[in-house]
Amino acid sequence: MSREKVYNFSAGPSVLPESALLKAQQELMDYKSCGMSVMEMSHRSKMFQDIFDGTKAKLKSALRVPDTHEILFLQGGATLQFAAIPMNLMVTGEASYAVTGNFSSLAAKEAEKYGRVFYACDTSDRGHSYIPAQEGIAVSPDSDYFYYCANNTIYGTEWQYIPETGKTLVCDMSSDILSRPVDVSKFGLIYAGAQKNMAPAGLTVVIIDKALAGKAMPITPNVMDYDVLIKKDSMLNTPPCWCIYMLGNTLDWLESIGGVKAMEGLKRERAGLVYDFLDESELFTAHAEKGSRSDMNITFRTGNEELDAEFVKEATARGMLNLKGHRIAGGMRASLYNAMPLEGVKTLVEFMKKFEAEHRCIK
Ligand SMILES: *Cc1c(COP(=O)(O)O)cnc(C)c1O
């Protein structure tokens, strides 16, 4: 199956902008006539430093990161940050965590190794199908920070508001960063694994209020100490050079089509097509409750596991790949990241309609 015939709905690693990949292809063997690939360059070379600084400047501009905050390009995935955050920020030893899905639950459990975790909410009572309202969040008064995950990749819910907690806000934006404008100044720390919406796997972006650095627990490894990493400009050790280069290419594409504001319009349009159909469908139901639905990862099912499997199989044969839901959630999941063309979503909805017409009576 060739690239032209495929729509990749993977939750991550996932679809990247074609122009970003083509630029990488053109520059793969000989970057700007320097005689080598970006993959082969010293991270201390002037050539790479320019790539690094360029990507950082583009990200700063795309998200309007204020001068109070520093951008770090790290390794270890989002998962390493589950530990780095408490090690650096649990200064008095307690933090509040909103558990609205799998990754926030994992983050909270990891934080329990380093201090007291207060559970601000837990949406597992309804299968993580919703995001609590502001009134539904409790925050312990002694918290050093309030932690939440903006978009729940597995269950398909997304926070539609920034919680007001009176505490330093820490947010996992792995699966919706760069999909809408965000007021970075409201956050103490934002982080995201790059492989969902930005670049290949291997890069984690951390955006941190510099005032929060310098208070890490003494046991904190240097590679996880934000203060050390800020002072070394992410180059305490070798950074994920290729991924940083690729993020630069993605950001060029993002800017060329109107930045995060345009992305927000596009994401609503893409997701709207699928949810509108799901709401009128007699075969499929959306997992997430209205008002909490993710525009990035749409979770749905027929209610019949065999039929779900048949749907995934037939979609795959038609070039719509990776629609199987995460193993802990079941059903189907269509991930509609920034680089997913509208045409891909229209093709999916057309297929869902056809499948429904053929299988309605079976259910
Ligand atoms: C994928 C994902 C993670 C885990 O990312 P890794 O880079 O694999 O550690 C964490 N949080 C969210 C929201 C995710 O989507």
The ligand as an SDF file (V2000), in Angstrom:
LIG
                    3D

 15 15  0  0  0  0  0  0  0  0999 V2000
    1.6370    9.1290   24.7310 C   0  0  0  0  0  0  0  0  0  0  0  0
    1.3840    9.9120   25.9540 C   0  0  0  0  0  0  0  0  0  0  0  0
    2.2220    9.8140   27.0810 C   0  0  0  0  0  0  0  0  0  0  0  0
    3.3980    8.8890   27.1370 C   0  0  0  0  0  0  0  0  0  0  0  0
    4.3810    9.3380   26.2720 O   0  0  0  0  0  0  0  0  0  0  0  0
    5.8290    8.6440   26.1440 P   0  0  0  0  0  0  0  0  0  0  0  0
    6.5650    9.6430   25.3350 O   0  0  0  0  0  0  0  0  0  0  0  0
    5.6220    7.3280   25.4730 O   0  0  0  0  0  0  0  0  0  0  0  0
    6.3800    8.5020   27.5030 O   0  0  0  0  0  0  0  0  0  0  0  0
    1.9360   10.6140   28.1660 C   0  0  0  0  0  0  0  0  0  0  0  0
    0.8850   11.4510   28.1680 N   0  0  0  0  0  0  0  0  0  0  0  0
    0.0560   11.5600   27.1060 C   0  0  0  0  0  0  0  0  0  0  0  0
   -1.0900   12.5100   27.1520 C   0  0  0  0  0  0  0  0  0  0  0  0
    0.2700   10.7880   25.9700 C   0  0  0  0  0  0  0  0  0  0  0  0
   -0.5610   10.8960   24.9210 O   0  0  0  0  0  0  0  0  0  0  0  0
  1  2  1  0
  2  3  1  0
  2 14  2  0
  3  4  1  0
  3 10  2  0
  4  5  1  0
  5  6  1  0
  6  7  2  0
  6  8  1  0
  6  9  1  0
 10 11  1  0
 11 12  2  0
 12 13  1  0
 12 14  1  0
 14 15  1  0
M  END
$$$$
